[in-house]
Amino acid sequence: MLGNTMIKRGVILNVPFSEKDEAKELGARWDPDLRKWFVPAGKDTRPFSRWLPEKKENN
């Protein structure tokens, strides 16, 4: 999908600490091993668009 942003449980997000509560309210989950927030597999990622990693351009 977006490089290494997919994990078995969903899509990894780049959520600043100050925005963690908002991401959690939208349904994001915390992965304690990766120490990252993620959108669970099967859940719509559109509400999380501002935290999705940018796509890398292939040159």
Phi and psi restraints in degrees (value plus and minus 20) as a CYANA .aco file:
   2 LEU   PHI    -132.1   -92.1
   2 LEU   PSI      46.8    86.8
   3 GLY   PHI      47.0    87.0
   3 GLY   PSI    -147.9  -107.9
   4 ASN   PHI    -113.2   -73.2
   4 ASN   PSI       5.0    45.0
   5 THR   PHI    -107.2   -67.2
   5 THR   PSI     -28.1    11.9
   6 MET   PHI    -112.9   -72.9
   6 MET   PSI     116.7   156.7
   7 ILE   PHI    -147.1  -107.1
   7 ILE   PSI     150.4   190.4
   8 LYS   PHI     -78.3   -38.3
   8 LYS   PSI     -51.1   -11.1
   9 ARG   PHI    -107.4   -67.4
   9 ARG   PSI     -34.0     6.0
  10 GLY   PHI     138.2   178.2
  10 GLY   PSI    -170.8  -130.8
  11 VAL   PHI    -129.7   -89.7
  11 VAL   PSI     107.4   147.4
  12 ILE   PHI     -92.3   -52.3
  12 ILE   PSI     122.4   162.4
  13 LEU   PHI    -137.0   -97.0
  13 LEU   PSI     136.2   176.2
  14 ASN   PHI    -127.3   -87.3
  14 ASN   PSI      63.5   103.5
  15 VAL   PHI    -122.8   -82.8
  15 VAL   PSI      98.4   138.4
  16 PRO   PHI     -84.8   -44.8
  16 PRO   PSI     131.4   171.4
  17 PHE   PHI     -74.1   -34.1
  17 PHE   PSI     -58.4   -18.4
  18 SER   PHI     -86.9   -46.9
  18 SER   PSI     -34.0     6.0
  19 GLU   PHI    -133.1   -93.1
  19 GLU   PSI     -12.6    27.4
  20 LYS   PHI     -81.3   -41.3
  20 LYS   PSI     -58.3   -18.3
  21 ASP   PHI     -85.6   -45.6
  21 ASP   PSI     -57.4   -17.4
  22 GLU   PHI     -86.6   -46.6
  22 GLU   PSI     -63.7   -23.7
  23 ALA   PHI     -81.8   -41.8
  23 ALA   PSI     -61.4   -21.4
  24 LYS   PHI     -83.6   -43.6
  24 LYS   PSI     -62.1   -22.1
  25 GLU   PHI     -81.9   -41.9
  25 GLU   PSI     -51.8   -11.8
  26 LEU   PHI     -98.3   -58.3
  26 LEU   PSI     -31.3     8.7
  27 GLY   PHI      94.3   134.3
  27 GLY   PSI     -15.8    24.2
  28 ALA   PHI     -86.4   -46.4
  28 ALA   PSI     132.8   172.8
  29 ARG   PHI    -142.0  -102.0
  29 ARG   PSI     134.4   174.4
  30 TRP   PHI    -117.2   -77.2
  30 TRP   PSI     111.9   151.9
  31 ASP   PHI    -123.4   -83.4
  31 ASP   PSI      87.1   127.1
  32 PRO   PHI     -87.4   -47.4
  32 PRO   PSI     -46.4    -6.4
  33 ASP   PHI     -93.0   -53.0
  33 ASP   PSI     -64.2   -24.2
  34 LEU   PHI    -104.0   -64.0
  34 LEU   PSI     -38.6     1.4
  35 ARG   PHI      37.6    77.6
  35 ARG   PSI      26.0    66.0
  36 LYS   PHI    -159.3  -119.3
  36 LYS   PSI     133.0   173.0
  37 TRP   PHI    -105.6   -65.6
  37 TRP   PSI     131.6   171.6
  38 PHE   PHI    -166.2  -126.2
  38 PHE   PSI     136.0   176.0
  39 VAL   PHI    -110.0   -70.0
  39 VAL   PSI     103.1   143.1
  40 PRO   PHI     -78.1   -38.1
  40 PRO   PSI     125.5   165.5
  41 ALA   PHI     -73.8   -33.8
  41 ALA   PSI     116.7   156.7
  42 GLY   PHI      69.1   109.1
  42 GLY   PSI     -30.8     9.2
  43 LYS   PHI    -110.5   -70.5
  43 LYS   PSI     123.6   163.6
  44 ASP   PHI     -81.6   -41.6
  44 ASP   PSI     108.0   148.0
  45 THR   PHI    -108.8   -68.8
  45 THR   PSI     -29.0    11.0
  46 ARG   PHI     -76.2   -36.2
  46 ARG   PSI     -61.8   -21.8
  47 PRO   PHI     -84.0   -44.0
  47 PRO   PSI     -34.8     5.2
  48 PHE   PHI    -125.1   -85.1
  48 PHE   PSI      -7.9    32.1
  49 SER   PHI     -75.8   -35.8
  49 SER   PSI     -54.9   -14.9
  50 ARG   PHI     -90.3   -50.3
  50 ARG   PSI     -36.2     3.8
  51 TRP   PHI    -124.2   -84.2
  51 TRP   PSI     -22.7    17.3
  52 LEU   PHI     -92.8   -52.8
  52 LEU   PSI     118.6   158.6
  53 PRO   PHI     -81.8   -41.8
  53 PRO   PSI     127.3   167.3
  54 GLU   PHI     -91.3   -51.3
  54 GLU   PSI     125.5   165.5
  55 LYS   PHI     -89.9   -49.9
  55 LYS   PSI     120.5   160.5
  56 LYS   PHI    -104.5   -64.5
  56 LYS   PSI     116.3   156.3
  57 GLU   PHI    -104.2   -64.2
  57 GLU   PSI     114.2   154.2
  58 ASN   PHI    -112.0   -72.0
  58 ASN   PSI     101.5   141.5
